[in-house]
Amino acid sequence: SAMSAVGVVCLDPPVIAVGIKARRRTYRNIRRTNTFVVNLPLEEDLHAVDYTGTRKFRDSPDKVAESGLSIDTLPETGLPYVTSCPVAMACELVGNLGRNELGLDGPPSHQVVLGRITECTVERQWLAEDELRLEDMPVLLYLNRVYAARGRKLGVQRFTDDPEVMAAKLREYRSLTIERKGPGWTSRPSTS
């Protein structure tokens, strides 16, 4: 299922939040298996992302194959991921925020699912010496039913710091080294 509401909410341990409609099959599968994978698509997958994200599995059980996407399994967890996506993050469900947890009178439009990243693969072409080169990726953006390409980079966090302090902090925050993240953080050959 295509999701637009995804974000990192904790660095140590690495935890992401995903917004998913409770009626979706994806949400039920996450609750059943306590696992999920978040794939970061590039602009080149625009058609496939829209196609798979706007068709119900019940009506289009072959939608992934019809979209042209390929699926493989991650080496450690064995969970499926989309091979054309340069970043795949396998997660273990650690929490769910719904009506009761958010103190709402009615059901929210989306459930907030929290997952601890247990395995992450990144295509080698997007890795620098010790960090992810996210600023160079043509990442596909989606918000309010609109797909967009990234605009120009305006700066990076801590740009108001001394350049050496900023560089050290960026390495600390963005590092994907095995020593820092532990097992489960690997690179894989590029598919493009």
Residue, then its C-alpha position, 0 to 999 in steps of 0.5 A: s500500500a502506498m502511504s504518504a504520512v511517514g517520518v522518523v520520530c526517534l534516532d536511538p533506537p531508530v523508530i518511524a511513524v506511519g499513518i495508515k487508514a484502519r480499513r486498509r489491508t496493509y493496516r490489518n496485515i501489520r497488526r497481524t504480523n507485527t512487522f512492516v517495510v517502508n520503501l522510499p520510492l524515486e520519481e521514476d516509480l511515479h506511475a507504479v506508486d500511483y497504480t498500486g496505491t489507488r487500487k484495492f488488493r481485493d479488486s486488483p490482486d496482481k497490482v504489483a506485477e501489473s505496475g512493473l514493480s519487482i519484489d524481493t526479500l530482505p536478507e536478515t528479516g526475510l520481509p518483502y521490499v520493492t527492489s527499485c526503491p533505494v532504501a528499504m526499512a524493515c520494522e517491528l511494530v512497537g505501538n499504535l495510536g488510534r482514537n483512544e490513545l489520542g483521546l479523540d471523540g471519533p475515529p481518526s482518518h489514519q492510525v499512527v503506527l510506530g515501528r522500530i527499524t530492525e533492518c535497513t538496506v540502501e543501494r550503494q550508489w546513495l551512500a557516501e563514506d559514512e552517510l546516506r546521500l539523501e540530498d542527491m536522491p530524486v525522491l518522490l514526494y506526495l501530499n494532499r493527493v499531489y505528487a511532486a519532485r523535490g525542490r532545491k535544497l535550502g540548507v541542512q539542519r544546524f547551518t547556523d552552527d560553526p561549519e565543523v560542528m555542523a559537519a560533526k552533527l550531520r555525521e552523527y545524525r545521518s551515519l549508517t555505519i555498522e558500529r553505530k546502528g548495529p546489525g541490520w544496516t547494510s548496503r546493496p548493489s544498485t538496481s538502476 
